[in-house]
Amino acid sequence: MCSKKLKAAIPLWLPFYATRYMALTPETQDKLLSISPATIDRVLKPTRVAHGRKGLSGTRPGSLLKSKIPIRTDFWDVSEPGFMEADTVAHCGNSLAGNFAWSLTMTDIITTWTENRATWNKGAEGVLAQIKDIEAWLPFPLQGFDCDNGSEFLNYHLVGYFTNHPSLTSFTRSRAYRENDNAHVEQKNWSHVRQLFGYDRLEDPDLVALMNDLYANEWSCYQNHFIPSMKLLEKKRINSKYYKKYDQPRTPFERVMASEHVADEEKAQLKSVHKALNPFILKKNIEKKLKVIFKKVKVTSNVRQRI
């Protein structure tokens, strides 16, 4: 988390700190609650090392259905949850050859609620199955779906499913080679996928079930209930510089609870789940499951290990 998000997360995490570590003195708690983002940056600077590594792009254009799926030429202008961007991440190490696991990421524009699922390769049926699974876990109905031009999305399986979808009103794609068109989900590929599984090659089919168990349970609760996000409110250019204005950092859970478009029944169910969660226990369970997953990962000499 950046310093501004961490500042917003401290009050959410602090009540659970004593259950995982030692109790803090009132003086220490007051200092933590009053610390500024600038001070957080200064204190954490020695431990934040810039690695600057990037993975390979696995997007391969799917040309068969481009004429049937319209390009979204403007920015998202929606006021209710359910309009989501989707993208995939290749867990291929330093080679796209052969078979390996992929991660599917779907991010809601308004609430920033994000879900991830893994699939073996990126065949149309496998990707569609994970999209359906994500839908079942969302606290709101899926109303809009925007993706890139990869063949995992531009196929007859997905077009047929969304054509007969009961709540979907918009199925669009971004412009080719324009990453900013899918900026909401592109940034989640780093924070929700790469920071979890790194850049190792995951070429064991048995890993997919383990990854989905982690994605759908601990990781979803951890990210959506306890990790604040910041939404861009305004971006303008003055001379040669861009100036951006963001809203106050809030968790996706808080944004869903504040939305008047989410059903009361869904909010009540989500609130009961939230009350039973402890971020430190979630973090501990995430590390346990990661150890099991990475015991099955074969790290070769030309594949960098996960940070």
Secondary structure, DSSP 4 states (H G I P E B T S, - for coil): --HHHHHHHHHHHGGGHHHHSPPPPHHHHHHHHH--HHHHHHHHGGG-------------B--TTTTTS-B--S----SSS-EEEEEEEE-BTT---S--EEEEEEEETTT--EEEEEEETT-HHHHHHHHHHHHHH-SS---EEEE-SBTTTSSHHHHHHHHT-SS--EEEEPPTT-GGGGHHHHHHIIIIIIHHHTT-B---TTHHHHHHHHIIIIIHHHHHHH--B--EEEEEEETTEEEEEE---B-HHHHHHH-TTS-HHHHHHHHHHHHT--HHHHHHHHHHHHHHHHHS----TTSPPP-
